[in-house]
Amino acid sequence: MIIIAELSQILQLLSEKAKHATEDIARLKQLNDTVSVNCFDFQHRLTVQIDALIEELQQRKQKLLQYVEEEKEFKRRIFKEQIGRCTTKLSKTTALIQFCIEVLKEPDPATYLQVCRQELQTFNNANIDFKYIFFVT
C-alpha cells in the first residue's frame, strides 16, 4: 500500500508538472502570437515612415532640380548679356583701330595729330569700358 500511495503521489506531482507545462506552452504560444502581431505592426509603421521619408526626399529633389535649372537660366542670361556687351565693345574697338590705321596713312601730320588726339581719347574710354566688362561684372 505504501507503494501505491507513493505511486499516487508521484502521479499527482507528474500531473501538476504536466499541467504547468501545458500552461507554459499556452503562454509561449501567446507570446509567439504577440511577437508576430508586434512584428507586423512594426513593419507597417516602418514602411509608412520610410515611404514618408522617400516622399519628402523626392519633393526636396524636385525643388533642388528646379533651383539648379533656374540658376542655369539666370547664368545663361547673364553670359548672353556679357557676350552682347563684349561684342559691341569689340566692334567699336575694331572700328576705332581701323580708323586709326586710316589716319596713320594720312599725308598731313597736323590733321593726323588733331584727329588722332580725339580718337585716342575715344579709344581710351572704350578700352576702360572694355576692362570694366571683363573684370568688374
C-alpha positions as CSV (number, residue, x, y, z in Angstrom):
1,M,0.0,0.0,0.0
2,I,2.8,2.3,0.6
3,I,4.0,1.8,-2.9
4,I,0.5,2.6,-4.2
5,A,0.4,5.8,-2.1
6,E,3.9,6.8,-3.3
7,L,2.9,6.0,-6.8
8,S,-0.2,8.0,-6.4
9,Q,1.7,10.9,-5.0
10,I,4.3,10.7,-7.9
11,L,1.5,10.6,-10.4
12,Q,-0.2,13.6,-8.8
13,L,3.2,15.5,-9.0
14,L,3.6,14.5,-12.6
15,S,0.1,15.6,-13.3
16,E,0.8,19.0,-11.8
17,K,4.0,19.3,-13.8
18,A,2.2,18.4,-17.0
19,K,-0.5,21.0,-16.1
20,H,2.2,23.6,-15.6
21,A,4.0,22.6,-18.8
22,T,0.6,22.9,-20.6
23,E,0.2,26.4,-19.2
24,D,3.7,27.3,-20.1
25,I,3.2,26.1,-23.6
26,A,0.0,28.1,-23.8
27,R,1.9,31.2,-22.6
28,L,4.6,30.6,-25.1
29,K,2.0,30.3,-27.9
30,Q,0.5,33.6,-26.8
31,L,4.0,35.2,-26.7
32,N,4.6,33.9,-30.2
33,D,1.3,35.4,-31.4
34,T,2.2,38.7,-29.6
35,V,5.6,38.7,-31.3
36,S,4.0,38.1,-34.7
37,V,1.5,40.9,-34.2
38,N,4.1,43.3,-32.8
39,C,6.4,42.5,-35.7
40,F,3.6,43.1,-38.2
41,D,2.8,46.4,-36.6
42,F,6.4,47.4,-36.5
43,Q,6.9,46.5,-40.2
44,H,3.8,48.5,-41.1
45,R,4.9,51.6,-39.1
46,L,8.4,51.3,-40.5
47,T,7.1,51.1,-44.1
48,V,4.8,54.1,-43.5
49,Q,7.7,56.2,-42.1
50,I,10.2,55.2,-44.8
51,D,7.6,55.9,-47.5
52,A,7.1,59.4,-45.9
53,L,10.8,60.0,-45.9
54,I,11.1,58.9,-49.5
55,E,8.3,61.3,-50.5
56,E,10.0,64.1,-48.6
57,L,13.3,63.3,-50.4
58,Q,11.5,63.3,-53.8
59,Q,10.0,66.7,-53.1
60,R,13.3,68.1,-51.9
61,K,15.0,66.6,-55.0
62,Q,12.4,68.3,-57.3
63,K,13.0,71.6,-55.5
64,L,16.7,71.3,-55.9
65,L,16.5,70.3,-59.5
66,Q,14.2,73.3,-60.1
67,Y,16.7,75.6,-58.3
68,V,19.6,74.3,-60.4
69,E,17.5,74.8,-63.6
70,E,16.7,78.4,-62.6
71,E,20.3,79.1,-61.7
72,K,21.4,77.8,-65.1
73,E,18.9,80.0,-66.9
74,F,20.0,83.0,-64.8
75,K,23.6,82.5,-65.6
76,R,22.9,81.8,-69.2
77,R,21.1,85.2,-69.4
78,I,24.0,86.9,-67.6
79,F,26.5,85.4,-70.0
80,K,24.4,86.3,-73.0
81,E,24.2,89.9,-71.8
82,Q,28.0,89.9,-71.2
83,I,28.7,88.4,-74.6
84,G,26.5,91.1,-76.2
85,R,28.3,93.9,-74.4
86,C,31.7,92.5,-75.2
87,T,30.8,92.0,-78.8
88,T,29.6,95.6,-79.1
89,K,32.7,96.9,-77.4
90,L,34.9,94.7,-79.6
91,S,33.1,96.0,-82.7
92,K,33.6,99.6,-81.6
93,T,37.3,98.9,-80.8
94,T,37.9,97.2,-84.1
95,A,36.3,100.2,-86.0
96,L,38.4,102.6,-84.0
97,I,41.6,100.6,-84.8
98,Q,40.6,100.7,-88.5
99,F,40.0,104.4,-88.3
100,C,43.4,104.9,-86.6
101,I,45.1,102.9,-89.4
102,E,43.5,105.2,-91.9
103,V,44.5,108.3,-90.0
104,L,48.1,107.0,-89.9
105,K,48.0,106.8,-93.7
106,E,47.2,110.5,-93.9
107,P,50.0,112.5,-95.5
108,D,49.2,115.7,-93.4
109,P,50.7,115.3,-89.9
110,A,48.7,118.3,-88.5
111,T,45.5,116.7,-89.5
112,Y,46.7,113.4,-88.1
113,L,47.6,114.9,-84.7
114,Q,44.3,116.7,-84.4
115,V,42.2,113.7,-85.3
116,C,44.4,111.2,-83.5
117,R,44.2,113.1,-80.2
118,Q,40.4,112.9,-80.2
119,E,40.4,109.3,-81.4
120,L,42.9,108.2,-78.8
121,Q,40.7,109.7,-76.1
122,T,37.7,107.8,-77.5
123,F,39.8,104.6,-77.7
124,N,41.0,105.0,-74.1
125,N,37.4,105.5,-73.0
126,A,36.3,102.4,-74.9
127,N,39.2,100.5,-73.5
128,I,38.3,101.4,-69.9
129,D,34.7,100.2,-70.6
130,F,36.1,97.0,-72.1
131,K,38.2,96.3,-69.0
132,Y,35.2,97.1,-66.8
133,I,33.1,94.4,-68.6
134,F,35.7,91.7,-68.2
135,F,37.0,92.4,-64.7
136,V,34.1,94.0,-62.8
137,T,31.0,92.2,-63.9
